Amino acid sequence: MQPMRDINAIQLEAQSVFQHLLGMIDLSFMHEIQLHALNEMIRLTESQTGFLSLVDQDEGLIRLHLMSAAGQPPHPVFNSDGVDLNQEGYWTACMASRMPVIRNDSLHSSVPSGSPYGLTKRDLMVPVLEENKIVAIFGVGNRPVDYESFDAELLGEMAKNLWRVVIRKRLLNDLPDDFV
């Protein structure tokens, strides 16, 4: 049996993380913000690994953008050439359902296998939508116990909040220097 988690405390921590990310916008690089958020997603879901993949539906590609592992030094931003969205991979079920996907079985028999950090015992992926298109997939994996619907809700909310910060950072970076 899994130990009881204080859901209210975790939600408050997630809200605190969002506030911290907002505070990072002015002084941090985009990848620093994303890495911090990804590490917090790993911590709050009690996972061992996490990833962020960016989806370019116009080009029909998904690119692994960032990976992190609990207790490991930070990984640099990872720029891959991208994989055709029509191929099967860890993202397939998440893209098809446009909803969070929890895989708790060690063989992932119901969903095509493969993940950016090797075969995981358990993983959870959530899509981020912008203008009704999936623009990113966040995932965490290798938690010692099964993921639950609360974890999917938490990760989905954190991913949505991070994407808000990403959009604000993009807008800030696009403003001319003389804009007040």
Secondary structure, 3 states (H helix, E strand, C coil): CCCCCCHHHHHHHHHHHHHHHHHHCCCCCHHHHHHHHHHHHHHHCCCCEEEEEEEECCCCEEEEEEEEECCCCCCCCCCCCCEECCCCCCCHHHHHHCCCEEECCCCCCCCCCCCCCCCCCCEEEEEEEECCEEEEEEEEECCCCCCCHHHHHHHHHHHHHHHHHHHHHHHHHHCCCCCC
